[in-house]
Amino acid sequence: MSFSAWLELLASGLITGGIYALVALGLNLQYGLMRILNIAHGEFLMVGAYLTWMVQTSLGLSPLWMVPVSFGLLMGLGLVVHWLCFRRLTATSPNLDIFEARGLMVSFGLMFLVQNVVSYVWGGDLRGYDFLTDPVPVGNAQFAANKLLVFALALLFSGALIALLRLTLLGKGVRALMQSPVGAQLVGIDTRRLHPLMFGVGLGLSGVAGCLLSMAYTISPSMGEPYTVTALIVITLGGFGSMSGALAGGLLLGVIEALGMHFTNPSLKALLSYVVFIGVLLLRPEGLFARKGRRA
């Protein structure tokens, strides 16, 4: 392979990995902070994608306008979902293990509910639109402009969340709750406000990921579930609760999939991901990038 071919292959993996990381960051935030393993996370990504497609095809607006709108709408929806479902589970569950089990069942219900609502409203056909499809030369290689934009925005939002958690007082409170929920509450951190806020931020990031995906790929009501599974693999790679690990894990998984599909068979993409997932769980269950005592 020539250098430009290697560059295109690696860049393709990184572009995909950027989306993986953005989806995983939202799910990791929810699980690392609240122990909510939100299986419906990918379904809300799908909602963001369909809203962007609808606005672009109906009103002719640039999907870039929908990036902040998708974040705001899905964040607001996340606050409502937390208030209706998980707030009550927190109050009625006698311990954390029962809360996790009940939360998992609720999220399964949300997954099927959202899938069926989207199928009813927009149908089950593949949807898509053309946006910045012209190739952009980078050295001797060429990349679609929309995919480069998707990668840049995914890194921007991922970096913004990591900076928020590391550099702000709010972020310090979130990290304190991730490391020691009891200790954080003893020093006055209000979980009743922080939990729904961060759950909303997690869904907001999924909405942004869906918006970005719609710019470069076709969308369907079944697109969410595979991204939830991929996000779980990425979180396992990076370490549960580690945001920088999720970013690195997403980029790494994207590159592994790109290389694996090139040298084997594209139909083996899911198999490659699961092999990596099982291998990391068996050999390094704390994650490839997690450091003891540190998160985010």
N, C-alpha and C positions, 0 to 999 in steps of 0.2 A: 504493500500500500504506500502511496505517496504521502508526503507530509500534509498536503491539503486535505487528503481523504481522512487521515487520522484526526486532523483538526475538526472536520465536519462531524465525524463520529463522536468525538469527545464533547463537542459543543452541543450536539443533539441530546446526549445524555444529560448534560448540565441543565439544558433548558427544561427537560422533563423533570429533572431532579429539583429544580427551583419550585415548580408547582407542588411536587411531593412534600417539600419542606414546608411550604406555606400551609398546606392542609394539615400536616402533622403538628405544626406549632399550635394551631387552635385546639386540636384534640388533646395535645400534651398539656396545654394550659388547664383545660377542664379536668383532666384526670389527675394531674400532679397537684392541683390546688384543692379540688373538691372530691376526688375519687369517683368522678362520674365518667364511666367508660361509655361515651356517647356513640353507640353504633349507628345512630342516624346522622352523624356528622356529615358524611358524604352527600346525604339527601339535601341538606341545606346548601351545599356547594351547587347541587343541581338546580335549586331554586334561584340562586344568584345567576347561573348561566342562562336560565330561561327568561328571567326578568330582563337581562341585558339583550338577549335575542329579540324579545318582544319590543323593547324600546327602539332598537336599531332598525328593525324591519317595519314597524308601524309608524314611527315618527321620523326616521331617518337621521337620528342623532348619533354622533360618534360614541362607540362603546366606552371610550375613555371617560365620558361624563358619568358613566354608570359605576366606575370604580369606587368613588367615595359614596355614591348613593347606595350601592350594594352593601357596602360596609355598614352604613347607617341603618338601612332597612333590616338587614339580618341581625345586627346587634340589638335593635329594638325587638325583633322577633325572639331573640335569645332571652332577653329580659322577661318577656311574656311567658315563654316556655318554662323558664326556671321558676317563675312565680306560680304557674299553674301546676307544675309537676314536681320539681325537685325540692322546692321549699317545703312542701308538705311531707315529702319523704324524709327530709332531714329532721322534721319535728316528730315524726311517728316511728322512726326506726330506732330500736333500742341500742344498737351498736353499729360500728362502721361496716362490718362484714355484711350485715343484713341490708344496710343502706346501699352498698355496692351491688348486691344481688338484685334488689328491687329497682335500682336505677338502671341496671342493664336490661331488665325486662321492660321498663318504661321506654327506654330508647329503642328497643326492638319494635315496640308498638308505634313509636313516632316514625321510624323508618318506613314501615308499610303505609302508614297514614299519609305521609308526604308523597311517597311514590304514587299512590292511587289518586291523590288530589291533583298532582301535576299531570298524570295521564288523562284524567277527566277533563281538565281545563285546556290542555294543549295537545292532547292526543299522544300516540305512541310512536309517531314517525320521527326519523332523524331530522334535526333542524340545523341550520347554519347560515352564515352570511360571509361575504367577502370583505376583508378589512386588511389593508396594508400587505397585500400578498406579493408585491414586487420583491425580487431578490436584492439583497444588499451585499456587495463584495467586501469581504474581510480578508485581506491578503490574497491568496490564490483560491480561497474558498468563497462560497456564496451561501447566504442564509436568508430565509424569508423574514421580511421586516417585522411582521406581526409576532413571530416567535422570539426574535431578539427583544422586542418590547415586552412581551410576556415575562421573559427571563429577568429583565431589568426591574420591572415592577414587583415581581415576586421577591427578588432580593431586597428591594427597597422596603417593602412591608415587613419582611422577616427581620431585617436589620433594625427597623423602627421598634418592633416589639421587644427585641433583645435589649436595645438601648433603654427602652422604657423600664424594663425590669431591673436593669443594672444601675441606672443613673438617677432614678426619681424616687421620691419618698414612697409613692404608691407601689413602685416596683419592689422596694425593700420590704414593704408589708406583705406583698404576694410571695416573695421568696422566703420570708420568715414563716408564713403559713405552710409553705411546701415542706420546709425542713422540720418544723415542730409546731403543729396546729395548737397544741395545748399551751406551749410556751408563748406563742404569738398572742393568744387570747388573754393570757395572764398579764401581758404588758399593754393591753388595751386596744388591740387591733380588732375592728368590728367586722366579723365574718358575715353578718347579716347584710351588709352593704357590699362587701368586697366579693363575695361569692357570686351573686347575680351579675355584677358588673363584669367580672372576668369570664363568666359563662357567655355573656353577650359579646364580649370581645372575641372569644373563640369562634362563635358563629359568624361574627362579622368578617373574620379572616377567611372562613370557608366561603362566604359570599363573594369576597374579592377573588378568591381562587376560581370560583365558577365563572365570574365575569371575565377573567383573563383567559380561561380555557375556551370560552365561546369565541374569542377573537381569532383562534388558530385551529380549532377542531370542531367537528360536528358534535351535537349534544343529543341526549335522549333521556327518557325517564329512568332508565336503568344504569345511568352513568355513575351514580353516587356511590353505590356499594363497593365497587372495586377500589375507589379512592379511599374509602374508610379502611379497607384491609391493608392497602399500601401504607396509609398513615400509621397503622399499628406496627407494621414492619419497620418503618422509619424510626418510630419511637423506641422500638426495641434496639435498633442499631445505635441510636444516640444516647439511650438511657432515659428511663421514665423520669419526668420532671426536669430534664436538662434541655433548655431551649436552644443553646448553641449546638448541643449534640444533635438535636432534631434537624437543624439546618445542615450540619455536616452530613448526617445520615441520609437526608433526602438527596443531596447532591451526589453522594457516593452511590446510593441505590440507582439513581438515574444513569450514572456512568456504567455501573455493572450490567444493568439491563441492556444498554446500548451495545456494549462490547459483546455480551452474551448472545444477543440476537444476531449480531453481524457474523460471529464466528460459528454459530450453531444454526438455529432456526427461529424465525420470529414467533412461531407458535409456542415456543418454550419460554416466553417472557414470564408468565405467571410461575412456572416451575422454578426458574432461576430465583425469583423473589422469595419463594417459599423455602428453597434450599438455604439461602442466606439467612432467612428468618430462624429456621430450626437450628442452623449451625451456631448462630450467635447466642440463642437461648441455651444451648448445651455447653458451649465453650466459654462464653463471657456474658452471663445473664444480666450483669449490671450495665451492659452497653459498651460499645467500642470507644466512645468518647467521654463517658461519664467519669468524673474524678470523685473519689470518696470525700463526702463532707461538703461538696460544692454542687450547686445547681444553678441553672439559668446563666 
